Amino acid sequence: MSDSPAARLQKLFEGHRLTPTQRRIAHCMVRGATEVPFLSSVELAELAGVSQPSVTRFAVALGFDGYPALRRHLREVAPPAERAEEPQPAAYNEYQQAVQGEIENLRRLSAMLADPAPVEEAGRLLAGSSPLPVLGLRAASSQARGFAYFAAKVHPDVRLLDEGGSMLADRIDAAAGAGASALLCFALPRYPREVAEALEHARTAGLTVVTVAESAFAPVARYSDLLIPAPVGTGLAFDTACAPMLLGRVLLEAMADALPDAQARLEAFDARAAARGLFVE
C-alpha cells in the first residue's frame, strides 16, 4: 500500500461513518494532502466550503479532541521533507496552475497504483462479464465512451450506457439477462442522481459494480462494490479529468491481461484494418 500523504489520510478516515459534510471535508483534505497539516480550521473550512464548527466536529468524529489535535497528528506523521516548511504560492499563471494541478493528480494516481491489487481485481471482474456494460452520464460520458471503444477490441461484448432516461434500467436489465456479471461506471462531479439510481438498480439486478470516481467519499461509493479513485482537476472553469482517463486505460490493460484471447483479437483487428486501409500510414 502507498505511503503517500493522500494514502495516509485515506487510511485515517477508514472505518468512520461520516456525514455528507464530513465526507466533503475528508475529500478536500485528500485533494490537498500535503498542505492540510499547515492549515488552520478556518482555512480548511473555507477550502472545503463548510463552517468552521463543522471542521471541529469532523475532527471529533475521527476520535481527536478537536482540530488542533488532528492537525498535530498529521504533522507528526508527515515525512520530514513534507513538514520542512509551509508551502509557498506557485509562480505560475492560472493556466499553468491548472496543468500543475493535473500533474499532481497523476502523481497521486501513480502512488495509489503502487498497490495494484484493486486494479487487478477490477480487471478480472470486467474480463469475466459478458456482456460488459460501461456506464457514464453527462461529464463522465466521454470517459465511458473512450473505455468502451478500446475495450471492444479485446472484449467480445461491450455495451455502452451513456444516455439516461427511463430506458437506462431496461438496458441494465437486458445486460444482466444476457449474462453480465459486472458493470463498470465512470462517475465524475457533478454526480447525476441517475447514476446513483442506475448503480443501485444494477446491484439489485445482481451485477458487481466497479466504479471510477473522484474519491472514496464520492456519493456513488455506497452503490459500488469496488471503487477506485482518480482525482479530478478543478483549476479551470470546467473540471479536467486526466487521471480518470488514465485510470480507465489502466483498467483496460488489467482487463486485457485477464482475457485469454485478447492478443488474438487485437491481431485480428489489425489485420482487418490493414485490409480495409482503415488508417493513413
N, C-alpha and C positions, 0 to 999 in steps of 0.2 A: 504494500500500500504506500502511496506517495506521502512524503512528509512536508509537502508544500504548505504555506500559510493557509491557503483555501482548504486543503485537505484536513488540516488540524482543526479548523473551525467547523467543518462538516462533522468531524468526529465528536466535537464538543456538543453539538446540537442533537446528535443521535439519541434516541430513547426518550426525548422530551415531547410531550404533547403541547404544541404551540398554537396560539390563536392566529387568525389571519394577519393581524397587525404584527404579532411577534414573528411570524414567518417572513413578513416583509422586512423586518429589521435584520433577521438572520440572513436573508438573501442579500441585502445591502452589505452586510459585513463580509460575506463570502466574496462578493464582487470587489471589495476594496480591502482584501485580507491583509495586505502589507501596511496599509495606512491606519487601519482601525485601532491598533494599540496606542496610537498617538492622538486619537480624537476624544474630545470631551463628550459628555452625554448630550449636550445641546447641539454640538456639531454633528453627532451621529443621528440625532433626531431630525435635523434639517436635511441631512443627506438621504435619510430613509423616507422623509415626508410624513413623519409621525410626531406626536407630542413628546416632550422630554420625560414626563411621568411614564409614558409607555416604554421608554428605554429602561427606566428603573425597574418597572415591573417585569420586563423581559429578563434582566439580569437576575432578579429574584427567582423567576421561573426556572432558570438554569442552575439554581442552588447557591447563588452568591448573595452576600449581604446587601449588595447594591451595585451600581455600575462601576464605581471606583475599584471594587474588589475584582470585578470581571476584567476591567482594563489592566489591573495589576497582574492578574493571572496571564493575560495574553502577552504582556511584556516579558514575563518570566519565562514563558515557553518559546518566545521568538529567538531564533538563532542570533548570535552577536552581530552578524552583518546586517540583519534586518532592524535591530534596535540601536544601531550605532548613532543615528541621528534622524530627526524628523524629516519626512520627505519635503523636498523643495519643489516649487512650481516648475513645470516643464517649460523650456524655452521654445515652444512650438506654436505655430498658428493653429487656428481651430481645425483646419483640415488635417494637418499633421497630427494633432492630438487624437483625432478620430482614428487615424491609421495606427498610432502608437497604442491606443486602447485595444484595437483588434489584435495587435501583436501580443499584448499581454494576455488577451483571451486565449490565443493559440498556445501561449506558454502554459496557461492553466490547464488547457486540454491535454497538452503533452504530459504534464505532471500527473494528471488523472489516469492517463493511459499507461503509466508505469505499472499499474496493476491491470493486466489485460483480461482477467477473468470475466468481468461483466460483459465486455465486448465479445469475447469468445462464446459465452453462454448465449448472448443475443444472436450471434451468427448461427449457432446450432438450431435455435428456435425458429429462425426465419428460413433456414435451409430445409427444415423438416415440415414446413407448412406449404401445402399445395392444394388450392391456390394460396397465394400470399397477398392479402390486402394491405395497401400502403395508404395511410390517411394523412392528409394535410389540408387545412382550410385557411382561407384568407392569406395572412402573411406567410404561413408555412406551406402554402400550396406549391411554391417553386421548389422547396426542399423535397417534398414528396414526389413531385414530377421528375426531378433530376434523379432521385434514387430509383424510381420505377423504370425510367428509361434505360439506365445501365443494368439494373437487376434483370430486366427481361432478356438480356444477352446470355445470362447464365442460369436463370431460373425458368422452369417450364411454364409457369402460370402466375404472372404478376397482375394484380388488379388495382389500378389507381383510383383512390377515392378523394377527389379534390373539389367536389361540389357538395354543398349542404342541401338542406331541404328534406321533405318528407320521405324521399326515396333512399336517403343515406342508410337508414336502418334496414331497409329492404335489401340493399346491396351487401350489407354486412351479413344478414341472414343467408343470402344466396351463397356467399363465400363459405360460411360455416357449413351450410348444407352440402356444398361441393367437396368438403373435406378439409377446409382450412383449420389449422390448429393454433395459429398465432396471427397477430396484427401488428404492423409497425406504424407508429404515429409520430409525426413531426408536429410539435406544438410550440409556437412562438408567441410572445406578447404582441398585442393583447390577446388573451386566450378566449376564443369564441365559446359561448355557452354550448353550442352544438358539438364542439369537440368533446367536452366533458360528458355530454349525454351519449355521444356515439361510443366513447370508450366504456362507459357503464353498460351500454347495450351489448357491446362486443364481449365483455366478460360474462354477462348473463347468457350469451349465446355459446359460452364455453371456450372462447378464444383467450390465449395468453397475450397480454398487451405489453409490447415493448415500446417505450416512449423516449424520444429525444426532446428534451425541454431545457429551458434556460437554467434551471437549478432544481435541486432535490426538493425545494419548497414551492415549486410551481403548483397552481391549483389542480392540475391534472395528475399530480403524484398519487393521490388517493385512488385513482382509477387505473393505475398502472401496476403491472406485476414486476416489471424491470424498467427502471428509469435511469437513463444515462445522461448526465447533464453536460451542456455545452453553452458557455456564456454568450450573450448577445451584446453587441456594441450599442451604446446609446449616445455617442458623441455627436451625431448628426440629427437633423430633423426627423429622419426615419431610421429605425433600428437597422443595424448591419448584422449579418448572420454568417460570417466566415467560419466560425468554429462549428456551428451546427452543420454547415455544408460539408466541412472536412470530416466531421464525425460520421456523417452519412456515408462518405466514401470508405471510411474505416470499417463501418458495418458491412458494406458491400464486400470488402476484402475478406472479412471474417465469414460471411455467408458463403462466398465462393470457395473458401478453404474447406467448408463443411459439405459442399456439394460434390459428389464423386465425379460427375460428368461436366463440371464447369469448364475445364480447359477444352474438352472436345466441343462443347457448344460455342465457345469463343472462336475456335479454329474454323468451325463450320460457318459461322457468321462472316469471318474474314474472307473465306472462300467465295461465299455468295456476293459479298460486297465487291470483291475484285472482278467477279464475272459480270456484274452489272455496271461496273465503272462508277460505283457509288461515290467515291471520294476523288478529289483532284490530287494528283501526285505532285 
